[in-house]
Amino acid sequence: MRLIKAHKDDRRILLPIAVLASRDPADLTFEMYMALLDTGATASWVSNAIVRRFNLKPIGQRPCVVATEIRQLSSYIFRLGLL
């Protein structure tokens, strides 16, 4: 079984991921990014730069709880892969 290698410091775990557009499931073209591993997350979030890079279109909005407030953020469909 292949191991997933991550970088750990005192407060967080970062791991390499593949981001793929969702339009064609047969297209496995991806770009690699570093992601924060959040064991309590209920969704995956990407930066606006990734949204623009993959030309992702919003499918609606959903609430996102941040440190001091709840924000309504656009939702997108995309695929993530562990490297």
C-alpha positions as CSV (number, residue, x, y, z in Angstrom):
1,M,0.0,0.0,0.0
2,R,1.3,3.4,-0.9
3,L,1.8,6.0,1.9
4,I,0.7,9.6,1.7
5,K,3.5,11.9,2.7
6,A,2.7,15.1,4.5
7,H,4.5,18.0,6.1
8,K,3.8,18.6,9.8
9,D,4.6,21.5,12.0
10,D,3.4,22.3,15.5
11,R,0.0,23.3,14.4
12,R,-1.0,21.8,11.1
13,I,-0.6,19.0,8.5
14,L,-0.1,19.9,4.9
15,L,-0.2,17.3,2.1
16,P,0.1,17.3,-1.6
17,I,-3.2,17.0,-3.6
18,A,-4.2,16.9,-7.2
19,V,-7.0,19.3,-8.3
20,L,-8.9,18.2,-11.3
21,A,-11.8,19.9,-13.1
22,S,-15.0,17.9,-12.9
23,R,-16.4,18.3,-16.4
24,D,-15.0,15.1,-18.0
25,P,-14.4,12.2,-15.6
26,A,-12.1,10.5,-18.1
27,D,-9.8,13.6,-18.1
28,L,-7.2,12.9,-15.4
29,T,-5.2,16.1,-16.1
30,F,-4.4,17.7,-12.8
31,E,-2.4,20.4,-11.1
32,M,-0.6,19.8,-7.8
33,Y,-1.2,22.0,-4.8
34,M,-0.6,21.8,-1.0
35,A,-3.6,21.4,1.2
36,L,-4.3,21.8,4.9
37,L,-5.6,18.5,6.4
38,D,-8.7,19.4,8.5
39,T,-10.0,16.3,10.2
40,G,-13.2,18.1,11.3
41,A,-14.1,19.6,7.9
42,T,-17.4,18.9,6.2
43,A,-16.4,20.3,2.8
44,S,-13.3,21.1,0.8
45,W,-12.4,24.7,-0.1
46,V,-10.1,26.1,-2.7
47,S,-8.7,29.5,-3.3
48,N,-10.1,32.0,-5.9
49,A,-6.9,31.4,-7.9
50,I,-7.9,27.8,-8.3
51,V,-11.5,28.7,-9.2
52,R,-10.1,31.0,-12.0
53,R,-7.4,28.6,-13.1
54,F,-10.0,25.8,-13.7
55,N,-12.7,28.2,-14.9
56,L,-15.1,26.7,-12.3
57,K,-18.7,27.9,-12.4
58,P,-20.6,28.4,-9.1
59,I,-23.5,26.0,-8.5
60,G,-24.9,27.9,-5.5
61,Q,-23.9,29.1,-2.1
62,R,-23.5,27.5,1.3
63,P,-22.6,28.8,4.7
64,C,-18.9,28.6,5.8
65,V,-18.1,29.0,9.5
66,V,-14.8,31.0,10.1
67,A,-13.3,32.0,13.3
68,T,-15.6,34.9,14.1
69,E,-18.6,34.7,11.7
70,I,-20.6,32.7,9.2
71,R,-20.1,33.7,5.6
72,Q,-22.1,32.7,2.5
73,L,-19.6,31.4,-0.1
74,S,-20.0,30.1,-3.7
75,S,-20.0,26.3,-4.2
76,Y,-18.1,24.6,-7.0
77,I,-17.8,21.1,-8.2
78,F,-14.2,19.9,-8.6
79,R,-12.2,16.7,-7.9
80,L,-9.4,16.2,-5.4
81,G,-6.9,13.4,-5.4
82,L,-4.3,12.4,-2.8
83,L,-0.8,12.1,-4.2
